[in-house]
Structures are given as C-alpha cells and as structure tokens.
Amino acid sequence: MNFQKIKESDEVELPLLLKNRLVTLVLYIKEKIELGQFDALSLAQIAKDNRMTIPQLMEFGFTKANLVCHAVVVENEVLIQKLIGLDLATMGASLTEQVKAYLFQMYQHDLKQLAFRAAVQAYAWTWSVVDEERVTNQAMKLMTPIYMALHAHGFTHLDARCQAIWALYVRGLRAAALSKGSASDCLAAITPSLEFITESKK
C-alpha cells in the first residue's frame, strides 16, 4: 500500500451507455455468484442473458474475472460509504481498542456477504493489473481511518502497518468462512498479531 497514491475515484472510463449496462451486469453477476451458478456460466451465456454479444463484452475487456472485479468494487464501495469519516479516537481508549472496534464493524458487514466474498477469491488471481489497482485503492480507503489513528499515536512505517493489518483482516475473514464464525471470532483469530502491530512502535 502507498497512501500517497490513493485515488479518489475507483471508476473506469466507459461510455455512458455502457456504464448503465454495467450496473445491470453487476447485479446479474452478484446474483449468480450468491446462487452458486457463476462458475458454470460461459461468457456466451452471460452475454445472452444480458442481451449483449461476446464481441461487445470483449471490446471493453469484460472477462468473467473482470466482471467479478466490477461486482467486488461495487460491494466495497457500500462498505466505504458506511465507514467514511469515522474517527477512531471515539471508538476506544487505546489504539488497539480503536482498531479492533473498527475492524469489528468491517467484519459485521462482510460476514453478511460471506458467500459472495468467498466465491470471488478464485477470480482475484486472474484480475488484470488495472482491476487489482482498483481493489487495492479501495483497501487503502478502508484502511485510511486506521492510518490516521496510527499517525495520531506517533507510529512510523504507516503504509507497511496498514498493509499488515489489511492482510490480517482478510485472514480473519477466511477463518470465519472455514468455521462459520462470528465477527468476534474473526477478531479473536487475528488479535495476537494485531496487538503486536498496534502496541510496538519498533
């Protein structure tokens, strides 16, 4: 993560008509993923179901993996808007308490989307560089309140610490997916490592 390069917008340049079509495509993709039907779909079937042709999809780089990325970006934006502007200083007496309270809210949200979050992981391995940059930018947006809290408490190496905390967050979410755990279980799974990051300034 490099917070000096964070971008305000995660949108890609598309013609207006195609942007409108993309909204419908994303809803379709999310529904198919949640029903467990997306893996079996061909690009031809996706095009047909959305009254498009394969050349139309491919002209704008709409592979299955790319469409999944668009759906992930939309879901991430919901969480970003939910948490934007939170002041961690009001969420606990210590930095560790503040970060844990913030991550707990993230877990509560993402556990409601757990089937979707788990299903998209395989497609993330085949995203383009542009797709990966969009999702990474959103991760930085989500980590920004933590970045600010770390800075307020006099920590250094903020990018690296936020990268590590993000990796721990994802690890906790994976633990919940495997064990059907709660937000508290997610947090408990990463707490020892999280405390090391938020309590040691070395």
Accessible surface in RSA format (square Angstrom, percent):
REM  Atomic radii and reference values for relative SASA: ProtOr
REM  Chains: A
REM  Algorithm: Lee & Richards
REM  Probe-radius: 1.40
REM  Slices: 20
REM RES _ NUM      All-atoms   Total-Side   Main-Chain    Non-polar    All polar
REM                ABS   REL    ABS   REL    ABS   REL    ABS   REL    ABS   REL
RES MET A   1    43.62  22.6   2.71   1.8  40.91  97.4   7.40   6.3  36.22  48.0
RES ASN A   2    57.90  39.9  54.91  53.1   2.99   7.2  21.67  52.2  36.23  35.0
RES PHE A   3    19.42   9.7   9.55   5.9   9.87  25.7   9.55   5.8   9.87  28.3
RES GLN A   4   152.70  85.4 119.07  87.0  33.62  80.1  48.51 103.3 104.19  79.0
RES LYS A   5   149.13  72.8 134.84  82.7  14.29  34.0  86.76  78.1  62.37  66.4
RES ILE A   6    63.39  36.1  43.60  32.5  19.79  47.7  43.60  31.4  19.79  53.7
RES LYS A   7   127.93  62.4 122.26  75.0   5.67  13.5  83.54  75.2  44.39  47.3
RES GLU A   8   167.42  96.1 141.66 107.2  25.76  61.3  62.29 120.5 105.13  85.8
RES SER A   9    68.15  57.6  52.46  70.0  15.69  36.1  47.60 101.4  20.55  28.8
RES ASP A  10    13.34   9.3   5.82   5.8   7.52  17.8   8.74  20.6   4.60   4.6
RES GLU A  11   130.37  74.8 105.28  79.6  25.09  59.7  42.14  81.5  88.22  72.0
RES VAL A  12    39.62  26.1  31.65  28.7   7.97  19.2  36.54  31.8   3.07   8.3
RES GLU A  13   170.67  98.0 147.46 111.6  23.21  55.3  68.00 131.5 102.67  83.8
RES LEU A  14    27.33  15.2  11.83   8.5  15.51  39.0  15.50  10.9  11.83  31.8
RES PRO A  15    72.22  52.6  59.04  53.8  13.17  47.9  71.57  59.1   0.65   4.0
RES LEU A  16   134.59  75.0 124.43  89.0  10.16  25.5 125.56  88.2   9.03  24.3
RES LEU A  17   140.01  78.0 135.63  97.0   4.37  11.0 137.12  96.3   2.89   7.8
RES LEU A  18    15.94   8.9  13.65   9.8   2.29   5.7  15.11  10.6   0.83   2.2
RES LYS A  19    73.80  36.0  71.16  43.7   2.64   6.3  34.47  31.0  39.33  41.9
RES ASN A  20    86.67  59.8  78.93  76.3   7.73  18.6  24.87  59.9  61.79  59.7
RES ARG A  21    79.73  33.5  75.84  38.7   3.89   9.3  13.48  18.4  66.25  40.2
RES LEU A  22    22.04  12.3  22.04  15.8   0.00   0.0  22.04  15.5   0.00   0.0
RES VAL A  23    94.52  62.2  90.18  81.6   4.34  10.5  94.27  81.9   0.25   0.7
RES THR A  24    73.89  52.6  72.93  73.9   0.96   2.3  46.30  62.2  27.59  41.7
RES LEU A  25     0.00   0.0   0.00   0.0   0.00   0.0   0.00   0.0   0.00   0.0
RES VAL A  26     8.79   5.8   8.60   7.8   0.19   0.5   8.79   7.6   0.00   0.0
RES LEU A  27   118.75  66.1 112.98  80.8   5.77  14.5 113.51  79.7   5.24  14.1
RES TYR A  28    26.24  12.2  22.21  12.6   4.03  10.5  25.66  19.3   0.58   0.7
RES ILE A  29     0.19   0.1   0.19   0.1   0.00   0.0   0.19   0.1   0.00   0.0
RES LYS A  30    37.81  18.4  37.81  23.2   0.00   0.0  19.13  17.2  18.67  19.9
RES GLU A  31    95.31  54.7  91.87  69.5   3.44   8.2  28.31  54.8  67.01  54.7
RES LYS A  32    44.27  21.6  44.27  27.2   0.00   0.0   4.21   3.8  40.06  42.7
RES ILE A  33    11.18   6.4   3.33   2.5   7.85  18.9   4.65   3.4   6.53  17.7
RES GLU A  34    82.19  47.2  56.45  42.7  25.75  61.3  19.98  38.6  62.22  50.8
RES LEU A  35   105.19  58.6  77.41  55.4  27.78  69.8  82.29  57.8  22.90  61.6
RES GLY A  36    67.09  82.7   0.00   N/A  67.09  82.7  34.72  95.3  32.37  72.5
RES GLN A  37    82.12  45.9  77.25  56.5   4.87  11.6  30.55  65.0  51.57  39.1
RES PHE A  38     4.41   2.2   3.60   2.2   0.81   2.1   3.60   2.2   0.81   2.3
RES ASP A  39   109.66  76.8  89.52  89.1  20.14  47.6  34.81  81.9  74.85  74.6
RES ALA A  40    97.95  90.1  58.77  90.7  39.18  89.1  69.86  98.4  28.09  74.4
RES LEU A  41    25.29  14.1  19.79  14.2   5.50  13.8  21.14  14.8   4.15  11.2
RES SER A  42    60.09  50.8  51.14  68.2   8.95  20.6  48.77 103.9  11.32  15.9
RES LEU A  43    37.24  20.7  32.35  23.1   4.88  12.3  32.35  22.7   4.88  13.1
RES ALA A  44    49.32  45.3  43.24  66.7   6.07  13.8  43.98  61.9   5.34  14.1
RES GLN A  45    67.84  37.9  65.83  48.1   2.01   4.8  17.73  37.7  50.11  38.0
RES ILE A  46     0.00   0.0   0.00   0.0   0.00   0.0   0.00   0.0   0.00   0.0
RES ALA A  47     2.01   1.8   2.01   3.1   0.00   0.0   2.01   2.8   0.00   0.0
RES LYS A  48   152.75  74.5 136.83  84.0  15.93  37.9  86.67  78.0  66.08  70.4
RES ASP A  49    65.03  45.6  31.08  30.9  33.96  80.3  15.51  36.5  49.52  49.4
RES ASN A  50    13.53   9.3   3.59   3.5   9.94  23.9   6.44  15.5   7.09   6.9
RES ARG A  51   219.37  92.1 191.41  97.6  27.96  66.6  72.94  99.7 146.43  88.7
RES MET A  52    17.72   9.2   4.65   3.1  13.07  31.1   6.67   5.7  11.05  14.6
RES THR A  53    72.17  51.3  67.79  68.7   4.38  10.4  68.72  92.3   3.45   5.2
RES ILE A  54    64.26  36.6  61.71  46.0   2.55   6.2  61.71  44.4   2.55   6.9
RES PRO A  55    96.39  70.3  86.61  78.9   9.79  35.6  92.88  76.7   3.52  21.8
RES GLN A  56    84.19  47.1  83.49  61.0   0.70   1.7  23.60  50.2  60.59  46.0
RES LEU A  57     0.00   0.0   0.00   0.0   0.00   0.0   0.00   0.0   0.00   0.0
RES MET A  58   117.78  61.0  99.42  65.8  18.36  43.7  84.30  71.7  33.47  44.3
RES GLU A  59   129.05  74.1  92.32  69.8  36.73  87.4  41.33  79.9  87.72  71.6
RES PHE A  60    71.42  35.7  48.64  30.1  22.79  59.3  56.33  34.1  15.10  43.2
RES GLY A  61    40.24  49.6   0.00   N/A  40.24  49.6  32.72  89.8   7.52  16.8
RES PHE A  62     1.61   0.8   1.46   0.9   0.16   0.4   1.51   0.9   0.11   0.3
RES THR A  63    72.14  51.3  71.81  72.8   0.32   0.8  65.77  88.3   6.37   9.6
RES LYS A  64    43.33  21.1  40.44  24.8   2.89   6.9  32.20  29.0  11.13  11.9
RES ALA A  65    10.81   9.9   9.14  14.1   1.67   3.8   9.14  12.9   1.67   4.4
RES ASN A  66    19.91  13.7  19.59  18.9   0.31   0.8   4.02   9.7  15.88  15.4
RES LEU A  67     0.30   0.2   0.22   0.2   0.08   0.2   0.22   0.2   0.08   0.2
RES VAL A  68     0.00   0.0   0.00   0.0   0.00   0.0   0.00   0.0   0.00   0.0
RES CYS A  69     0.00   0.0   0.00   0.0   0.00   0.0   0.00   0.0   0.00   0.0
RES HIS A  70     6.67   3.6   5.87   4.1   0.79   2.0   1.38   1.4   5.29   6.2
RES ALA A  71     0.26   0.2   0.00   0.0   0.26   0.6   0.01   0.0   0.26   0.7
RES VAL A  72     6.48   4.3   6.48   5.9   0.00   0.0   6.48   5.6   0.00   0.0
RES VAL A  73    13.09   8.6  13.09  11.9   0.00   0.0  13.09  11.4   0.00   0.0
RES VAL A  74    70.03  46.1  67.18  60.8   2.85   6.9  69.54  60.4   0.49   1.3
RES GLU A  75    15.78   9.1  15.78  11.9   0.00   0.0   0.07   0.1  15.71  12.8
RES ASN A  76    12.27   8.5  12.27  11.9   0.00   0.0   0.12   0.3  12.15  11.7
RES GLU A  77    56.72  32.6  56.72  42.9   0.00   0.0  38.66  74.8  18.06  14.7
RES VAL A  78    78.04  51.4  71.28  64.5   6.76  16.3  75.98  66.0   2.07   5.6
RES LEU A  79     1.23   0.7   1.23   0.9   0.00   0.0   1.23   0.9   0.00   0.0
RES ILE A  80    10.82   6.2   9.24   6.9   1.58   3.8  10.27   7.4   0.55   1.5
RES GLN A  81   102.83  57.5  87.45  63.9  15.39  36.6  39.90  84.9  62.94  47.7
RES LYS A  82   111.28  54.3  79.41  48.7  31.87  75.9  69.85  62.9  41.43  44.1
RES LEU A  83     2.66   1.5   2.50   1.8   0.16   0.4   2.60   1.8   0.06   0.2
RES ILE A  84   116.95  66.5  94.11  70.1  22.84  55.0 100.84  72.6  16.11  43.7
RES GLY A  85    73.06  90.1   0.00   N/A  73.06  90.1  40.49 111.1  32.57  72.9
RES LEU A  86    61.29  34.1  48.87  35.0  12.42  31.2  50.56  35.5  10.73  28.9
RES ASP A  87    81.97  57.4  73.63  73.3   8.34  19.7  31.11  73.2  50.87  50.7
RES LEU A  88     4.92   2.7   1.62   1.2   3.29   8.3   1.62   1.1   3.29   8.9
RES ALA A  89    69.69  64.1  48.77  75.3  20.92  47.6  49.11  69.2  20.58  54.5
RES THR A  90   111.55  79.3  73.54  74.6  38.01  90.6  67.83  91.1  43.72  66.1
RES MET A  91    37.37  19.4  16.51  10.9  20.85  49.7  25.73  21.9  11.63  15.4
RES GLY A  92    25.14  31.0   0.00   N/A  25.14  31.0  16.70  45.8   8.44  18.9
RES ALA A  93   100.37  92.3  58.23  89.9  42.14  95.9  69.38  97.7  30.98  82.1
RES SER A  94    48.77  41.2  43.74  58.4   5.03  11.6  44.24  94.2   4.54   6.4
RES LEU A  95     9.05   5.0   5.95   4.3   3.10   7.8   5.95   4.2   3.10   8.3
RES THR A  96    11.02   7.8  10.40  10.5   0.62   1.5   8.88  11.9   2.15   3.2
RES GLU A  97    88.20  50.6  83.13  62.9   5.06  12.1  34.32  66.4  53.87  44.0
RES GLN A  98     8.73   4.9   8.73   6.4   0.00   0.0   0.00   0.0   8.73   6.6
RES VAL A  99     0.00   0.0   0.00   0.0   0.00   0.0   0.00   0.0   0.00   0.0
RES LYS A 100    55.40  27.0  55.31  33.9   0.09   0.2  19.26  17.3  36.14  38.5
RES ALA A 101    31.65  29.1  22.03  34.0   9.63  21.9  29.41  41.4   2.24   5.9
RES TYR A 102     1.27   0.6   1.27   0.7   0.00   0.0   0.00   0.0   1.27   1.6
RES LEU A 103     0.00   0.0   0.00   0.0   0.00   0.0   0.00   0.0   0.00   0.0
RES PHE A 104    62.69  31.4  62.69  38.8   0.00   0.0  62.69  38.0   0.00   0.0
RES GLN A 105    58.77  32.9  57.81  42.3   0.96   2.3  15.00  31.9  43.77  33.2
RES MET A 106     0.34   0.2   0.34   0.2   0.00   0.0   0.34   0.3   0.00   0.0
RES TYR A 107     0.00   0.0   0.00   0.0   0.00   0.0   0.00   0.0   0.00   0.0
RES GLN A 108    82.75  46.3  77.71  56.8   5.04  12.0  18.11  38.5  64.65  49.0
RES HIS A 109    14.07   7.7  13.94   9.7   0.13   0.3   8.46   8.7   5.61   6.5
RES ASP A 110     6.39   4.5   6.39   6.4   0.00   0.0   0.00   0.0   6.39   6.4
RES LEU A 111    38.32  21.3  22.40  16.0  15.92  40.0  22.81  16.0  15.51  41.8
RES LYS A 112   161.70  78.9 123.83  76.0  37.87  90.2  85.16  76.6  76.54  81.5
RES GLN A 113    38.92  21.8  35.16  25.7   3.76   8.9   3.76   8.0  35.16  26.7
RES LEU A 114    32.41  18.1  30.85  22.1   1.57   3.9  30.85  21.7   1.57   4.2
RES ALA A 115    70.58  64.9  52.91  81.6  17.67  40.2  62.86  88.5   7.72  20.5
RES PHE A 116     0.86   0.4   0.34   0.2   0.52   1.4   0.34   0.2   0.52   1.5
RES ARG A 117    23.21   9.7  22.54  11.5   0.66   1.6  10.58  14.5  12.63   7.7
RES ALA A 118    51.89  47.7  32.22  49.7  19.67  44.8  39.11  55.1  12.78  33.9
RES ALA A 119    44.58  41.0  24.56  37.9  20.02  45.6  36.67  51.6   7.91  21.0
RES VAL A 120     4.51   3.0   4.40   4.0   0.12   0.3   4.51   3.9   0.00   0.0
RES GLN A 121    96.13  53.8  95.55  69.8   0.58   1.4  40.74  86.7  55.39  42.0
RES ALA A 122    73.91  68.0  56.47  87.1  17.43  39.7  62.78  88.4  11.13  29.5
RES TYR A 123    35.76  16.7  34.67  19.7   1.09   2.8  29.48  22.2   6.28   7.7
RES ALA A 124    31.46  28.9  22.06  34.0   9.40  21.4  22.37  31.5   9.09  24.1
RES TRP A 125   223.55  89.7 191.15  92.5  32.40  76.1 170.30  90.8  53.25  86.4
RES THR A 126    98.00  69.7  73.00  74.0  25.01  59.6  74.23  99.7  23.78  35.9
RES TRP A 127    34.60  13.9  11.05   5.3  23.55  55.3  11.54   6.2  23.06  37.4
RES SER A 128    58.53  49.5  45.08  60.2  13.46  31.0  51.33 109.3   7.20  10.1
RES VAL A 129   113.27  74.5 105.70  95.7   7.57  18.3 108.94  94.7   4.33  11.7
RES VAL A 130    85.65  56.4  85.58  77.5   0.07   0.2  85.58  74.4   0.07   0.2
RES ASP A 131     4.96   3.5   4.96   4.9   0.00   0.0   0.00   0.0   4.96   4.9
RES GLU A 132    84.88  48.7  84.88  64.2   0.00   0.0  39.71  76.8  45.18  36.9
RES GLU A 133    92.56  53.1  85.70  64.8   6.86  16.3  37.86  73.2  54.70  44.7
RES ARG A 134    24.34  10.2  21.14  10.8   3.20   7.6  14.59  19.9   9.75   5.9
RES VAL A 135    25.26  16.6  24.97  22.6   0.30   0.7  24.97  21.7   0.30   0.8
RES THR A 136    46.50  33.1  43.46  44.1   3.04   7.2  35.52  47.7  10.98  16.6
RES ASN A 137     6.85   4.7   6.51   6.3   0.33   0.8   5.32  12.8   1.52   1.5
RES GLN A 138     0.39   0.2   0.39   0.3   0.00   0.0   0.17   0.4   0.21   0.2
RES ALA A 139     4.12   3.8   3.01   4.6   1.11   2.5   3.60   5.1   0.52   1.4
RES MET A 140    11.85   6.1  11.85   7.8   0.00   0.0  11.85  10.1   0.00   0.0
RES LYS A 141    42.60  20.8  31.69  19.4  10.91  26.0  23.82  21.4  18.78  20.0
RES LEU A 142     4.95   2.8   3.96   2.8   0.99   2.5   4.95   3.5   0.00   0.0
RES MET A 143     0.00   0.0   0.00   0.0   0.00   0.0   0.00   0.0   0.00   0.0
RES THR A 144    48.14  34.2  48.14  48.8   0.00   0.0  45.51  61.1   2.62   4.0
RES PRO A 145    18.58  13.5  11.75  10.7   6.83  24.8  16.80  13.9   1.78  11.1
RES ILE A 146     0.00   0.0   0.00   0.0   0.00   0.0   0.00   0.0   0.00   0.0
RES TYR A 147    38.90  18.2  38.90  22.1   0.00   0.0  19.75  14.8  19.15  23.6
RES MET A 148   113.04  58.5 109.81  72.7   3.23   7.7  93.01  79.1  20.03  26.5
RES ALA A 149     9.23   8.5   2.47   3.8   6.76  15.4   8.81  12.4   0.42   1.1
RES LEU A 150     0.00   0.0   0.00   0.0   0.00   0.0   0.00   0.0   0.00   0.0
RES HIS A 151   116.52  63.7 108.19  75.2   8.34  21.3  67.31  69.4  49.21  57.3
RES ALA A 152    83.08  76.4  42.97  66.3  40.11  91.3  51.74  72.9  31.34  83.0
RES HIS A 153    66.87  36.5  54.55  37.9  12.31  31.5  50.22  51.8  16.65  19.4
RES GLY A 154    49.07  60.5   0.00   N/A  49.07  60.5  32.18  88.3  16.90  37.8
RES PHE A 155    14.62   7.3   5.81   3.6   8.81  22.9   5.87   3.6   8.75  25.0
RES THR A 156    75.84  53.9  71.76  72.8   4.08   9.7  68.83  92.4   7.02  10.6
RES HIS A 157   133.36  72.9 114.19  79.4  19.18  49.1  76.43  78.8  56.94  66.3
RES LEU A 158    20.53  11.4  16.38  11.7   4.15  10.4  16.38  11.5   4.15  11.2
RES ASP A 159    43.21  30.3  41.05  40.9   2.16   5.1  20.44  48.1  22.78  22.7
RES ALA A 160    63.94  58.8  51.65  79.7  12.30  28.0  58.19  81.9   5.75  15.2
RES ARG A 161    21.62   9.1  19.54  10.0   2.08   4.9  11.63  15.9   9.99   6.1
RES CYS A 162     0.00   0.0   0.00   0.0   0.00   0.0   0.00   0.0   0.00   0.0
RES GLN A 163    77.22  43.2  77.22  56.4   0.00   0.0  35.44  75.4  41.78  31.7
RES ALA A 164    38.53  35.4  31.05  47.9   7.48  17.0  37.54  52.9   0.99   2.6
RES ILE A 165     0.00   0.0   0.00   0.0   0.00   0.0   0.00   0.0   0.00   0.0
RES TRP A 166    53.92  21.6  53.92  26.1   0.00   0.0  36.41  19.4  17.51  28.4
RES ALA A 167    55.99  51.5  45.86  70.8  10.13  23.0  50.60  71.3   5.39  14.3
RES LEU A 168    30.41  16.9  30.02  21.5   0.38   1.0  30.41  21.4   0.00   0.0
RES TYR A 169     2.91   1.4   2.91   1.7   0.00   0.0   2.91   2.2   0.00   0.0
RES VAL A 170    61.52  40.5  61.23  55.4   0.29   0.7  61.23  53.2   0.29   0.8
RES ARG A 171   129.91  54.5 126.28  64.4   3.63   8.6  53.47  73.1  76.44  46.3
RES GLY A 172     0.00   0.0   0.00   N/A   0.00   0.0   0.00   0.0   0.00   0.0
RES LEU A 173    19.39  10.8  19.24  13.8   0.15   0.4  19.39  13.6   0.00   0.0
RES ARG A 174   142.73  59.9 135.78  69.2   6.95  16.5  40.93  55.9 101.80  61.7
RES ALA A 175    24.52  22.5  20.77  32.1   3.75   8.5  23.71  33.4   0.81   2.1
RES ALA A 176     0.95   0.9   0.00   0.0   0.95   2.2   0.89   1.3   0.06   0.2
RES ALA A 177    27.82  25.6  17.13  26.4  10.69  24.3  18.00  25.3   9.82  26.0
RES LEU A 178   121.56  67.7  90.51  64.8  31.05  78.1  93.01  65.3  28.55  76.8
RES SER A 179    80.09  67.7  51.68  69.0  28.41  65.4  50.00 106.5  30.08  42.1
RES LYS A 180   173.12  84.5 144.04  88.4  29.08  69.2  99.53  89.6  73.59  78.4
RES GLY A 181    16.73  20.6   0.00   N/A  16.73  20.6   6.57  18.0  10.16  22.8
RES SER A 182    55.85  47.2  48.62  64.9   7.23  16.6  47.68 101.5   8.17  11.4
RES ALA A 183     8.89   8.2   6.43   9.9   2.46   5.6   6.43   9.1   2.46   6.5
RES SER A 184    65.63  55.5  59.63  79.6   6.01  13.8  34.80  74.1  30.83  43.2
RES ASP A 185    76.02  53.2  69.88  69.6   6.13  14.5  18.40  43.3  57.62  57.5
RES CYS A 186     0.58   0.4   0.00   0.0   0.58   1.4   0.45   1.1   0.13   0.1
RES LEU A 187    20.94  11.7  20.94  15.0   0.00   0.0  20.94  14.7   0.00   0.0
RES ALA A 188    67.86  62.4  49.41  76.2  18.45  42.0  55.50  78.2  12.36  32.7
RES ALA A 189    60.64  55.8  21.27  32.8  39.37  89.6  33.69  47.4  26.95  71.4
RES ILE A 190     3.09   1.8   1.37   1.0   1.72   4.1   3.09   2.2   0.00   0.0
RES THR A 191    22.74  16.2  22.74  23.1   0.00   0.0  20.10  27.0   2.65   4.0
RES PRO A 192    93.73  68.3  80.77  73.6  12.96  47.1  84.94  70.1   8.79  54.6
RES SER A 193    56.34  47.6  49.51  66.1   6.83  15.7  17.15  36.5  39.19  54.9
RES LEU A 194     0.00   0.0   0.00   0.0   0.00   0.0   0.00   0.0   0.00   0.0
RES GLU A 195    58.08  33.3  57.57  43.6   0.51   1.2   6.44  12.5  51.64  42.2
RES PHE A 196   149.25  74.7 140.50  87.0   8.75  22.8 147.93  89.7   1.32   3.8
RES ILE A 197    21.55  12.3  19.56  14.6   2.00   4.8  21.55  15.5   0.00   0.0
RES THR A 198     4.70   3.3   0.00   0.0   4.70  11.2   0.00   0.0   4.70   7.1
RES GLU A 199   116.55  66.9  81.67  61.8  34.87  83.0  35.52  68.7  81.03  66.2
RES SER A 200    33.27  28.1  27.69  36.9   5.59  12.9  20.60  43.9  12.68  17.8
RES LYS A 201   115.37  56.3  99.42  61.0  15.95  38.0  63.18  56.9  52.19  55.6
RES LYS A 202   220.46 107.5 168.83 103.6  51.63 122.9 141.06 127.0  79.40  84.6
END  Absolute sums over single chains surface
CHAIN  1 A    10991.4       9031.6       1959.8       6843.6       4147.8
END  Absolute sums over all chains
TOTAL         10991.4       9031.6       1959.8       6843.6       4147.8
